[in-house]
Amino acid sequence: MMKLIRHAAVGMAVIVVLSAFPAGASTDCGTVMALVSSCSSFVKDGSPDPIPGSPCCIAMTTLNNVADSADNRRSVCRCLMDLITSNNPNATAIATLPGFCGVSLGFTIDPNTDCE
């Protein structure tokens, strides 16, 4: 029952984040950070590993859906590069999130990635 409530809460959070995101608009970093925050225990502690269907992976899938155009993908990329630069000790954990969740964002999460 708690898992169902938690998944529902994540689903509602994703809907709220996406409803604030107008179609065709460039992705803002607040959206990216809100989605990545669903994975905070993995990023901070290195466990538990995200698995498809978990709130973290639902957020990664949503992030992939938000990066639906070249402009949005560049914006998501820039935000993630800023995030890993400012969270250097956790950069590897952040970089592995899409892979754990079976999602490809169309770019490598690495400090040397050119988002252009």
MOPAC internal coordinates of N, CA, C and O (Angstrom, degrees):
PM7 1SCF
backbone

  N    0.0000 0     0.00 0     0.00 0    0    0    0
  C    1.4431 1     0.00 0     0.00 0    1    0    0
  C    1.5275 1   110.86 1     0.00 0    2    1    0
  O    1.2310 1   120.48 1   138.46 1    3    2    1
  N    1.3455 1   116.68 1   -41.54 1    3    2    1
  C    1.4650 1   120.10 1   179.55 1    5    3    2
  C    1.5282 1   110.91 1   -64.23 1    6    5    3
  O    1.2310 1   120.22 1   142.34 1    7    6    5
  N    1.3551 1   117.19 1   -37.66 1    7    6    5
  C    1.4592 1   119.95 1   178.09 1    9    7    6
  C    1.5146 1   110.48 1   -62.30 1   10    9    7
  O    1.2310 1   120.56 1   137.72 1   11   10    9
  N    1.3256 1   116.53 1   -42.28 1   11   10    9
  C    1.4536 1   120.99 1   179.51 1   13   11   10
  C    1.5215 1   110.62 1   -62.10 1   14   13   11
  O    1.2310 1   120.60 1   136.75 1   15   14   13
  N    1.3089 1   116.46 1   -43.25 1   15   14   13
  C    1.4686 1   121.01 1   178.75 1   17   15   14
  C    1.5235 1   109.95 1   -64.05 1   18   17   15
  O    1.2310 1   120.57 1   136.94 1   19   18   17
  N    1.3354 1   116.52 1   -43.06 1   19   18   17
  C    1.4637 1   120.75 1  -179.57 1   21   19   18
  C    1.5329 1   110.41 1   -63.79 1   22   21   19
  O    1.2310 1   120.08 1   135.60 1   23   22   21
  N    1.3520 1   117.45 1   -44.40 1   23   22   21
  C    1.4583 1   120.52 1   178.38 1   25   23   22
  C    1.5213 1   110.95 1   -63.73 1   26   25   23
  O    1.2310 1   120.23 1   140.92 1   27   26   25
  N    1.3126 1   117.17 1   -39.08 1   27   26   25
  C    1.4668 1   120.79 1   177.72 1   29   27   26
  C    1.5209 1   110.10 1   -63.87 1   30   29   27
  O    1.2310 1   120.33 1   138.96 1   31   30   29
  N    1.3247 1   116.97 1   -41.04 1   31   30   29
  C    1.4685 1   120.95 1   179.49 1   33   31   30
  C    1.5228 1   110.55 1   -64.17 1   34   33   31
  O    1.2310 1   120.30 1   137.62 1   35   34   33
  N    1.3249 1   117.04 1   -42.38 1   35   34   33
  C    1.4627 1   120.54 1   178.20 1   37   35   34
  C    1.5264 1   109.46 1   -64.77 1   38   37   35
  O    1.2310 1   120.56 1   136.99 1   39   38   37
  N    1.3192 1   116.54 1   -43.01 1   39   38   37
  C    1.4577 1   120.18 1   178.29 1   41   39   38
  C    1.5097 1   111.85 1   -59.03 1   42   41   39
  O    1.2310 1   120.30 1   136.90 1   43   42   41
  N    1.3118 1   117.03 1   -43.10 1   43   42   41
  C    1.4694 1   120.94 1   178.33 1   45   43   42
  C    1.5264 1   110.46 1   -65.46 1   46   45   43
  O    1.2310 1   120.16 1   139.30 1   47   46   45
  N    1.3291 1   117.29 1   -40.70 1   47   46   45
  C    1.4636 1   120.40 1   178.68 1   49   47   46
  C    1.5173 1   110.60 1   -62.27 1   50   49   47
  O    1.2310 1   120.48 1   138.85 1   51   50   49
  N    1.3194 1   116.69 1   -41.15 1   51   50   49
  C    1.4594 1   120.72 1   178.42 1   53   51   50
  C    1.5219 1   110.10 1   -63.92 1   54   53   51
  O    1.2310 1   120.04 1   137.49 1   55   54   53
  N    1.3166 1   117.52 1   -42.51 1   55   54   53
  C    1.4658 1   121.13 1   178.53 1   57   55   54
  C    1.5214 1   110.43 1   -61.97 1   58   57   55
  O    1.2310 1   120.42 1   136.70 1   59   58   57
  N    1.3249 1   116.80 1   -43.30 1   59   58   57
  C    1.4656 1   120.61 1   178.86 1   61   59   58
  C    1.5220 1   110.31 1   -62.56 1   62   61   59
  O    1.2310 1   120.27 1   134.93 1   63   62   61
  N    1.3399 1   117.09 1   -45.07 1   63   62   61
  C    1.4652 1   120.66 1   179.74 1   65   63   62
  C    1.5157 1   110.01 1   -61.85 1   66   65   63
  O    1.2310 1   120.16 1   134.17 1   67   66   65
  N    1.3337 1   117.29 1   -45.83 1   67   66   65
  C    1.4583 1   120.12 1  -177.71 1   69   67   66
  C    1.5180 1   113.21 1   -71.43 1   70   69   67
  O    1.2310 1   119.73 1   149.76 1   71   70   69
  N    1.3259 1   118.13 1   -30.24 1   71   70   69
  C    1.4573 1   119.60 1   179.66 1   73   71   70
  C    1.5237 1   111.17 1   -69.24 1   74   73   71
  O    1.2310 1   120.41 1   156.14 1   75   74   73
  N    1.3093 1   116.82 1   -23.86 1   75   74   73
  C    1.4613 1   120.68 1   177.19 1   77   75   74
  C    1.5225 1   111.30 1   -83.90 1   78   77   75
  O    1.2310 1   120.64 1   179.21 1   79   78   77
  N    1.3248 1   116.39 1    -0.79 1   79   78   77
  C    1.4547 1   122.84 1  -174.91 1   81   79   78
  C    1.5220 1   109.62 1  -108.12 1   82   81   79
  O    1.2310 1   119.46 1   -81.63 1   83   82   81
  N    1.3295 1   118.64 1    98.37 1   83   82   81
  C    1.4591 1   120.64 1  -177.10 1   85   83   82
  C    1.5294 1   111.67 1   -64.79 1   86   85   83
  O    1.2310 1   120.57 1   -37.79 1   87   86   85
  N    1.3158 1   116.51 1   142.21 1   87   86   85
  C    1.4625 1   121.35 1   178.87 1   89   87   86
  C    1.5201 1   109.65 1   -58.99 1   90   89   87
  O    1.2310 1   120.95 1   -44.86 1   91   90   89
  N    1.3230 1   115.78 1   135.14 1   91   90   89
  C    1.4528 1   120.84 1   177.96 1   93   91   90
  C    1.5171 1   114.02 1    83.26 1   94   93   91
  O    1.2310 1   119.64 1   173.17 1   95   94   93
  N    1.3116 1   118.29 1    -6.83 1   95   94   93
  C    1.4598 1   120.59 1  -179.92 1   97   95   94
  C    1.5162 1   109.85 1   -84.78 1   98   97   95
  O    1.2310 1   121.18 1   -25.08 1   99   98   97
  N    1.3095 1   115.34 1   154.92 1   99   98   97
  C    1.4539 1   120.61 1   177.48 1  101   99   98
  C    1.5276 1   109.16 1   -72.87 1  102  101   99
  O    1.2310 1   121.00 1   -40.42 1  103  102  101
  N    1.3253 1   115.70 1   139.58 1  103  102  101
  C    1.4623 1   121.12 1  -177.47 1  105  103  102
  C    1.5245 1   110.49 1   -66.54 1  106  105  103
  O    1.2310 1   120.72 1   -44.70 1  107  106  105
  N    1.3297 1   116.23 1   135.30 1  107  106  105
  C    1.4540 1   119.29 1   176.26 1  109  107  106
  C    1.5275 1   109.21 1   -95.70 1  110  109  107
  O    1.2310 1   120.65 1   -23.59 1  111  110  109
  N    1.3174 1   116.36 1   156.41 1  111  110  109
  C    1.4615 1   120.91 1  -176.66 1  113  111  110
  C    1.5233 1   112.69 1   -67.09 1  114  113  111
  O    1.2310 1   120.11 1   155.31 1  115  114  113
  N    1.3211 1   117.40 1   -24.69 1  115  114  113
  C    1.4599 1   119.68 1   176.55 1  117  115  114
  C    1.5195 1   111.28 1   -61.24 1  118  117  115
  O    1.2310 1   120.48 1   140.12 1  119  118  117
  N    1.3327 1   116.68 1   -39.88 1  119  118  117
  C    1.4601 1   121.56 1   177.53 1  121  119  118
  C    1.5178 1   110.25 1   -63.18 1  122  121  119
  O    1.2310 1   120.70 1   132.95 1  123  122  121
  N    1.3241 1   116.27 1   -47.05 1  123  122  121
  C    1.4694 1   121.22 1  -179.49 1  125  123  122
  C    1.5218 1   109.98 1   -61.89 1  126  125  123
  O    1.2310 1   120.41 1   133.15 1  127  126  125
  N    1.3166 1   116.82 1   -46.85 1  127  126  125
  C    1.4702 1   120.12 1  -178.82 1  129  127  126
  C    1.5266 1   111.30 1   -64.33 1  130  129  127
  O    1.2310 1   120.01 1   141.29 1  131  130  129
  N    1.3313 1   117.59 1   -38.71 1  131  130  129
  C    1.4638 1   120.47 1   178.80 1  133  131  130
  C    1.5248 1   109.96 1   -62.20 1  134  133  131
  O    1.2310 1   120.22 1   138.45 1  135  134  133
  N    1.3142 1   117.19 1   -41.55 1  135  134  133
  C    1.4606 1   120.37 1   180.00 1  137  135  134
  C    1.5293 1   111.44 1   -69.44 1  138  137  135
  O    1.2310 1   120.12 1   135.11 1  139  138  137
  N    1.3183 1   117.38 1   -44.89 1  139  138  137
  C    1.4730 1   120.40 1   179.27 1  141  139  138
  C    1.5238 1   110.87 1   -65.04 1  142  141  139
  O    1.2310 1   119.99 1   151.02 1  143  142  141
  N    1.3269 1   117.63 1   -28.98 1  143  142  141
  C    1.4670 1   119.87 1  -179.73 1  145  143  142
  C    1.5238 1   111.94 1   -62.90 1  146  145  143
  O    1.2310 1   120.10 1   159.25 1  147  146  145
  N    1.3370 1   117.42 1   -20.75 1  147  146  145
  C    1.4703 1   120.13 1   175.34 1  149  147  146
  C    1.5238 1   111.56 1   -64.87 1  150  149  147
  O    1.2310 1   120.82 1   164.67 1  151  150  149
  N    1.3137 1   116.04 1   -15.33 1  151  150  149
  C    1.4685 1   122.05 1  -178.64 1  153  151  150
  C    1.5212 1   111.22 1  -107.67 1  154  153  151
  O    1.2310 1   120.18 1  -161.98 1  155  154  153
  N    1.3237 1   117.26 1    18.02 1  155  154  153
  C    1.4685 1   120.67 1  -171.28 1  157  155  154
  C    1.5247 1   113.98 1   -59.98 1  158  157  155
  O    1.2310 1   119.46 1   143.54 1  159  158  157
  N    1.3323 1   118.64 1   -36.46 1  159  158  157
  C    1.4648 1   118.08 1  -179.13 1  161  159  158
  C    1.5254 1   110.86 1   -66.56 1  162  161  159
  O    1.2310 1   119.69 1   141.64 1  163  162  161
  N    1.3256 1   118.20 1   -38.36 1  163  162  161
  C    1.4655 1   120.35 1   176.88 1  165  163  162
  C    1.5228 1   110.29 1   -68.47 1  166  165  163
  O    1.2310 1   120.04 1   135.21 1  167  166  165
  N    1.3187 1   117.53 1   -44.79 1  167  166  165
  C    1.4645 1   120.94 1  -178.36 1  169  167  166
  C    1.5274 1   110.30 1   -62.88 1  170  169  167
  O    1.2310 1   120.65 1   137.58 1  171  170  169
  N    1.3183 1   116.36 1   -42.42 1  171  170  169
  C    1.4701 1   120.85 1  -176.89 1  173  171  170
  C    1.5250 1   112.62 1   -77.96 1  174  173  171
  O    1.2310 1   120.24 1   133.93 1  175  174  173
  N    1.3350 1   117.16 1   -46.07 1  175  174  173
  C    1.4640 1   121.01 1  -171.80 1  177  175  174
  C    1.5222 1   114.15 1  -106.30 1  178  177  175
  O    1.2310 1   119.75 1   167.58 1  179  178  177
  N    1.3327 1   118.08 1   -12.42 1  179  178  177
  C    1.4532 1   120.71 1  -177.71 1  181  179  178
  C    1.5159 1   113.82 1    78.63 1  182  181  179
  O    1.2310 1   120.36 1  -172.11 1  183  182  181
  N    1.3086 1   116.91 1     7.89 1  183  182  181
  C    1.4650 1   120.34 1   177.78 1  185  183  182
  C    1.5249 1   108.13 1  -158.52 1  186  185  183
  O    1.2310 1   119.35 1   -19.49 1  187  186  185
  N    1.2737 1   118.84 1   160.51 1  187  186  185
  C    1.4637 1   126.97 1   -10.81 1  189  187  186
  C    1.5213 1   110.18 1   -72.74 1  190  189  187
  O    1.2310 1   121.20 1   -24.73 1  191  190  189
  N    1.3433 1   115.31 1   155.27 1  191  190  189
  C    1.4586 1   119.38 1   176.81 1  193  191  190
  C    1.5245 1   109.11 1   -62.28 1  194  193  191
  O    1.2310 1   120.66 1   -44.89 1  195  194  193
  N    1.3264 1   116.35 1   135.11 1  195  194  193
  C    1.4608 1   118.41 1   176.55 1  197  195  194
  C    1.5276 1   109.73 1   -66.52 1  198  197  195
  O    1.2310 1   120.33 1   -37.84 1  199  198  197
  N    1.3068 1   116.97 1   142.16 1  199  198  197
  C    1.4600 1   121.70 1   176.63 1  201  199  198
  C    1.5200 1   108.34 1  -127.73 1  202  201  199
  O    1.2310 1   120.41 1   -31.06 1  203  202  201
  N    1.3349 1   116.82 1   148.94 1  203  202  201
  C    1.4626 1   118.73 1   178.63 1  205  203  202
  C    1.5274 1   111.11 1   -50.75 1  206  205  203
  O    1.2310 1   121.18 1   -45.09 1  207  206  205
  N    1.3146 1   115.34 1   134.91 1  207  206  205
  C    1.4581 1   121.58 1  -178.29 1  209  207  206
  C    1.5135 1   113.62 1    95.05 1  210  209  207
  O    1.2310 1   120.23 1   165.03 1  211  210  209
  N    1.3453 1   117.18 1   -14.97 1  211  210  209
  C    1.4596 1   120.16 1   177.66 1  213  211  210
  C    1.5331 1   108.82 1   -74.50 1  214  213  211
  O    1.2310 1   120.16 1   -19.31 1  215  214  213
  N    1.3369 1   117.31 1   160.69 1  215  214  213
  C    1.4723 1   119.13 1   178.34 1  217  215  214
  C    1.5312 1   112.23 1   -54.81 1  218  217  215
  O    1.2310 1   120.30 1   142.10 1  219  218  217
  N    1.3162 1   117.04 1   -37.90 1  219  218  217
  C    1.4652 1   120.79 1   178.55 1  221  219  218
  C    1.5232 1   110.37 1   -62.08 1  222  221  219
  O    1.2310 1   120.03 1   132.37 1  223  222  221
  N    1.3225 1   117.54 1   -47.63 1  223  222  221
  C    1.4648 1   120.71 1  -178.20 1  225  223  222
  C    1.5185 1   112.18 1   -70.10 1  226  225  223
  O    1.2310 1   120.36 1   147.50 1  227  226  225
  N    1.3110 1   116.93 1   -32.50 1  227  226  225
  C    1.4623 1   119.39 1   173.75 1  229  227  226
  C    1.5292 1   109.02 1   -61.32 1  230  229  227
  O    1.2310 1   120.65 1   138.56 1  231  230  229
  N    1.3244 1   116.36 1   -41.44 1  231  230  229
  C    1.4644 1   120.90 1   178.21 1  233  231  230
  C    1.5326 1   111.11 1   -65.59 1  234  233  231
  O    1.2310 1   119.76 1   140.40 1  235  234  233
  N    1.3422 1   118.07 1   -39.60 1  235  234  233
  C    1.4661 1   120.81 1   178.22 1  237  235  234
  C    1.5263 1   110.79 1   -66.04 1  238  237  235
  O    1.2310 1   120.17 1   141.21 1  239  238  237
  N    1.3221 1   117.29 1   -38.79 1  239  238  237
  C    1.4610 1   120.68 1   176.59 1  241  239  238
  C    1.5279 1   110.00 1   -64.36 1  242  241  239
  O    1.2310 1   120.60 1   139.57 1  243  242  241
  N    1.3187 1   116.46 1   -40.43 1  243  242  241
  C    1.4572 1   120.97 1   177.25 1  245  243  242
  C    1.5247 1   110.25 1   -64.07 1  246  245  243
  O    1.2310 1   120.35 1   138.52 1  247  246  245
  N    1.3295 1   116.93 1   -41.48 1  247  246  245
  C    1.4575 1   120.90 1   177.86 1  249  247  246
  C    1.5261 1   109.91 1   -60.59 1  250  249  247
  O    1.2310 1   120.56 1   138.58 1  251  250  249
  N    1.3155 1   116.53 1   -41.42 1  251  250  249
  C    1.4604 1   121.05 1   176.74 1  253  251  250
  C    1.5280 1   110.36 1   -61.52 1  254  253  251
  O    1.2310 1   120.13 1   139.16 1  255  254  253
  N    1.3205 1   117.36 1   -40.84 1  255  254  253
  C    1.4625 1   121.16 1   178.58 1  257  255  254
  C    1.5245 1   111.99 1   -67.48 1  258  257  255
  O    1.2310 1   120.45 1   145.93 1  259  258  257
  N    1.3289 1   116.74 1   -34.07 1  259  258  257
  C    1.4676 1   121.59 1   178.11 1  261  259  258
  C    1.5310 1   109.68 1   -67.19 1  262  261  259
  O    1.2310 1   120.43 1   145.66 1  263  262  261
  N    1.3310 1   116.78 1   -34.34 1  263  262  261
  C    1.4704 1   121.98 1  -179.91 1  265  263  262
  C    1.5245 1   109.05 1   -83.57 1  266  265  263
  O    1.2310 1   120.76 1  -125.34 1  267  266  265
  N    1.3292 1   116.15 1    54.66 1  267  266  265
  C    1.4560 1   122.53 1  -170.85 1  269  267  266
  C    1.5187 1   114.94 1   -90.73 1  270  269  267
  O    1.2310 1   119.86 1   177.76 1  271  270  269
  N    1.3097 1   117.87 1    -2.24 1  271  270  269
  C    1.4662 1   121.71 1   178.19 1  273  271  270
  C    1.5251 1   108.00 1  -140.59 1  274  273  271
  O    1.2310 1   120.65 1   -12.80 1  275  274  273
  N    1.3019 1   116.36 1   167.20 1  275  274  273
  C    1.4722 1   120.09 1  -179.99 1  277  275  274
  C    1.5285 1   110.69 1   -59.26 1  278  277  275
  O    1.2310 1   120.35 1   136.89 1  279  278  277
  N    1.3376 1   116.93 1   -43.11 1  279  278  277
  C    1.4734 1   119.89 1   179.90 1  281  279  278
  C    1.5223 1   111.30 1   -64.74 1  282  281  279
  O    1.2310 1   120.39 1   135.41 1  283  282  281
  N    1.3270 1   116.85 1   -44.59 1  283  282  281
  C    1.4691 1   119.59 1   179.57 1  285  283  282
  C    1.5279 1   111.49 1   -66.64 1  286  285  283
  O    1.2310 1   120.32 1   141.70 1  287  286  285
  N    1.3341 1   117.00 1   -38.30 1  287  286  285
  C    1.4622 1   120.36 1   178.03 1  289  287  286
  C    1.5289 1   110.30 1   -62.40 1  290  289  287
  O    1.2310 1   120.55 1   137.61 1  291  290  289
  N    1.3499 1   116.56 1   -42.39 1  291  290  289
  C    1.4755 1   119.75 1   177.15 1  293  291  290
  C    1.5272 1   110.41 1   -61.84 1  294  293  291
  O    1.2310 1   120.55 1   137.23 1  295  294  293
  N    1.3305 1   116.55 1   -42.77 1  295  294  293
  C    1.4678 1   120.23 1   179.60 1  297  295  294
  C    1.5269 1   111.19 1   -63.23 1  298  297  295
  O    1.2310 1   120.46 1   134.51 1  299  298  297
  N    1.3315 1   116.74 1   -45.49 1  299  298  297
  C    1.4707 1   120.62 1   177.90 1  301  299  298
  C    1.5188 1   109.34 1   -61.37 1  302  301  299
  O    1.2310 1   120.43 1   135.74 1  303  302  301
  N    1.3156 1   116.78 1   -44.26 1  303  302  301
  C    1.4628 1   121.26 1   179.02 1  305  303  302
  C    1.5270 1   110.94 1   -57.84 1  306  305  303
  O    1.2310 1   120.38 1   129.96 1  307  306  305
  N    1.3329 1   116.87 1   -50.04 1  307  306  305
  C    1.4734 1   120.37 1  -179.58 1  309  307  306
  C    1.5287 1   111.21 1   -59.27 1  310  309  307
  O    1.2310 1   120.66 1   136.59 1  311  310  309
  N    1.3147 1   116.35 1   -43.41 1  311  310  309
  C    1.4647 1   120.00 1  -179.70 1  313  311  310
  C    1.5215 1   111.02 1   -63.49 1  314  313  311
  O    1.2310 1   120.38 1   136.72 1  315  314  313
  N    1.3375 1   116.88 1   -43.28 1  315  314  313
  C    1.4583 1   119.62 1   179.15 1  317  315  314
  C    1.5243 1   111.48 1   -66.78 1  318  317  315
  O    1.2310 1   119.90 1   143.68 1  319  318  317
  N    1.3322 1   117.79 1   -36.32 1  319  318  317
  C    1.4696 1   120.22 1   177.40 1  321  319  318
  C    1.5318 1   109.95 1   -64.97 1  322  321  319
  O    1.2310 1   120.39 1   138.62 1  323  322  321
  N    1.3320 1   116.85 1   -41.38 1  323  322  321
  C    1.4645 1   120.31 1   176.11 1  325  323  322
  C    1.5245 1   110.58 1   -62.88 1  326  325  323
  O    1.2310 1   120.64 1   139.54 1  327  326  325
  N    1.3250 1   116.38 1   -40.46 1  327  326  325
  C    1.4553 1   121.64 1  -179.14 1  329  327  326
  C    1.5227 1   111.32 1   -64.76 1  330  329  327
  O    1.2310 1   119.88 1   135.18 1  331  330  329
  N    1.3310 1   117.84 1   -44.82 1  331  330  329
  C    1.4687 1   118.14 1  -179.33 1  333  331  330
  C    1.5221 1   111.87 1   -73.35 1  334  333  331
  O    1.2310 1   120.21 1   151.48 1  335  334  333
  N    1.3314 1   117.20 1   -28.52 1  335  334  333
  C    1.4590 1   119.64 1   176.22 1  337  335  334
  C    1.5244 1   110.51 1   -67.68 1  338  337  335
  O    1.2310 1   120.59 1   138.53 1  339  338  337
  N    1.3283 1   116.48 1   -41.47 1  339  338  337
  C    1.4668 1   119.70 1  -178.69 1  341  339  338
  C    1.5262 1   112.49 1   -79.81 1  342  341  339
  O    1.2310 1   119.88 1   163.47 1  343  342  341
  N    1.3109 1   117.84 1   -16.53 1  343  342  341
  C    1.4715 1   122.43 1   178.18 1  345  343  342
  C    1.5141 1   109.69 1  -118.96 1  346  345  343
  O    1.2310 1   120.68 1  -131.97 1  347  346  345
  N    1.3169 1   116.31 1    48.03 1  347  346  345
  C    1.4553 1   121.99 1  -172.77 1  349  347  346
  C    1.5282 1   114.45 1   -48.27 1  350  349  347
  O    1.2310 1   118.85 1   135.70 1  351  350  349
  N    1.3480 1   119.79 1   -44.30 1  351  350  349
  C    1.4719 1   117.52 1  -179.98 1  353  351  350
  C    1.5283 1   112.90 1   -62.14 1  354  353  351
  O    1.2310 1   119.91 1   156.76 1  355  354  353
  N    1.3232 1   117.77 1   -23.24 1  355  354  353
  C    1.4583 1   121.87 1  -177.87 1  357  355  354
  C    1.5297 1   112.34 1  -105.56 1  358  357  355
  O    1.2310 1   120.18 1  -169.36 1  359  358  357
  N    1.3288 1   117.27 1    10.64 1  359  358  357
  C    1.4682 1   121.13 1  -175.38 1  361  359  358
  C    1.5200 1   112.03 1   -59.08 1  362  361  359
  O    1.2310 1   119.83 1   138.40 1  363  362  361
  N    1.3115 1   117.93 1   -41.60 1  363  362  361
  C    1.4654 1   120.72 1  -178.90 1  365  363  362
  C    1.5151 1   110.76 1   -63.70 1  366  365  363
  O    1.2310 1   120.27 1   137.25 1  367  366  365
  N    1.3306 1   117.08 1   -42.75 1  367  366  365
  C    1.4684 1   120.52 1   179.37 1  369  367  366
  C    1.5226 1   110.37 1   -61.89 1  370  369  367
  O    1.2310 1   120.08 1   135.77 1  371  370  369
  N    1.3175 1   117.45 1   -44.23 1  371  370  369
  C    1.4600 1   120.96 1   179.35 1  373  371  370
  C    1.5281 1   110.01 1   -62.55 1  374  373  371
  O    1.2310 1   120.55 1   138.22 1  375  374  373
  N    1.3353 1   116.56 1   -41.78 1  375  374  373
  C    1.4576 1   121.23 1  -178.12 1  377  375  374
  C    1.5249 1   112.69 1   -64.74 1  378  377  375
  O    1.2310 1   119.86 1   151.78 1  379  378  377
  N    1.3290 1   117.87 1   -28.22 1  379  378  377
  C    1.4659 1   120.41 1  -177.06 1  381  379  378
  C    1.5266 1   114.03 1   -87.09 1  382  381  379
  O    1.2310 1   119.91 1   169.59 1  383  382  381
  N    1.3237 1   117.77 1   -10.41 1  383  382  381
  C    1.4620 1   120.78 1  -175.29 1  385  383  382
  C    1.5394 1   113.94 1   -55.00 1  386  385  383
  O    1.2310 1   119.35 1   127.69 1  387  386  385
  N    1.3385 1   118.84 1   -52.31 1  387  386  385
  C    1.4659 1   117.57 1  -178.76 1  389  387  386
  C    1.5321 1   112.75 1   -58.66 1  390  389  387
  O    1.2310 1   120.17 1   139.08 1  391  390  389
  N    1.3205 1   117.28 1   -40.92 1  391  390  389
  C    1.4641 1   120.94 1  -179.62 1  393  391  390
  C    1.5190 1   112.83 1   -62.59 1  394  393  391
  O    1.2310 1   120.34 1   136.26 1  395  394  393
  N    1.3322 1   116.95 1   -43.74 1  395  394  393
  C    1.4658 1   120.31 1   177.08 1  397  395  394
  C    1.5248 1   110.78 1   -58.18 1  398  397  395
  O    1.2310 1   121.15 1   145.71 1  399  398  397
  N    1.3236 1   115.40 1   -34.29 1  399  398  397
  C    1.4628 1   120.69 1  -174.43 1  401  399  398
  C    1.5249 1   113.13 1   -93.71 1  402  401  399
  O    1.2310 1   120.33 1  -178.88 1  403  402  401
  N    1.3350 1   116.98 1     1.12 1  403  402  401
  C    1.4560 1   119.99 1   179.27 1  405  403  402
  C    1.5137 1   113.50 1    70.90 1  406  405  403
  O    1.2310 1   120.74 1  -148.61 1  407  406  405
  N    1.3257 1   116.19 1    31.39 1  407  406  405
  C    1.4624 1   122.04 1  -177.26 1  409  407  406
  C    1.5319 1   108.72 1  -117.26 1  410  409  407
  O    1.2310 1   120.37 1   -40.76 1  411  410  409
  N    1.3132 1   116.89 1   139.24 1  411  410  409
  C    1.4582 1   121.78 1   173.15 1  413  411  410
  C    1.5215 1   107.94 1  -115.53 1  414  413  411
  O    1.2310 1   120.86 1   -61.00 1  415  414  413
  N    1.3161 1   115.96 1   119.00 1  415  414  413
  C    1.4618 1   120.33 1  -178.67 1  417  415  414
  C    1.5277 1   112.52 1   -83.41 1  418  417  415
  O    1.2310 1   120.23 1   172.08 1  419  418  417
  N    1.3431 1   117.17 1    -7.92 1  419  418  417
  C    1.4577 1   120.35 1   179.84 1  421  419  418
  C    1.5180 1   113.22 1    91.34 1  422  421  419
  O    1.2310 1   120.20 1  -173.38 1  423  422  421
  N    1.3200 1   117.23 1     6.62 1  423  422  421
  C    1.4572 1   122.41 1   176.10 1  425  423  422
  C    1.5231 1   107.67 1  -156.39 1  426  425  423
  O    1.2310 1   120.85 1   -19.31 1  427  426  425
  N    1.3339 1   115.99 1   160.69 1  427  426  425
  C    1.4526 1   121.93 1   178.74 1  429  427  426
  C    1.5194 1   109.16 1   -90.14 1  430  429  427
  O    1.2310 1   120.65 1   -48.02 1  431  430  429
  N    1.3180 1   116.36 1   131.98 1  431  430  429
  C    1.4604 1   120.24 1   176.87 1  433  431  430
  C    1.5281 1   106.96 1   -84.10 1  434  433  431
  O    1.2310 1   121.42 1   -80.56 1  435  434  433
  N    1.3052 1   114.88 1    99.44 1  435  434  433
  C    1.4598 1   123.10 1  -175.87 1  437  435  434
  C    1.5264 1   107.25 1  -154.53 1  438  437  435
  O    1.2310 1   119.86 1   -38.37 1  439  438  437
  N    1.3270 1   117.87 1   141.63 1  439  438  437
  C    1.4675 1   119.17 1  -178.58 1  441  439  438
  C    1.5335 1   113.61 1   -56.94 1  442  441  439
  O    1.2310 1   119.96 1   157.67 1  443  442  441
  N    1.3299 1   117.68 1   -22.33 1  443  442  441
  C    1.4642 1   120.68 1  -178.36 1  445  443  442
  C    1.5268 1   113.36 1   -92.81 1  446  445  443
  O    1.2310 1   119.98 1  -177.18 1  447  446  445
  N    1.3117 1   117.65 1     2.82 1  447  446  445
  C    1.4652 1   120.14 1  -179.99 1  449  447  446
  C    1.5211 1   110.29 1   -69.26 1  450  449  447
  O    1.2310 1   121.30 1   -46.50 1  451  450  449
  N    1.3275 1   115.12 1   133.50 1  451  450  449
  C    1.4630 1   121.55 1   174.73 1  453  451  450
  C    1.5183 1   106.71 1   -94.30 1  454  453  451
  O    1.2310 1   120.36 1   -68.29 1  455  454  453
  N    1.3076 1   116.92 1   111.71 1  455  454  453
  C    1.4633 1   121.82 1  -175.14 1  457  455  454
  C    1.5228 1   113.05 1   -77.36 1  458  457  455
  O    1.2310 1   120.03 1   173.39 1  459  458  457
  N    1.3076 1   117.54 1    -6.61 1  459  458  457
  C    1.4602 1   120.16 1  -178.82 1  461  459  458
  C    1.4805 1   107.96 1   -81.91 1  462  461  459
  O    1.2310 1   120.10 1   180.00 1  463  462  461

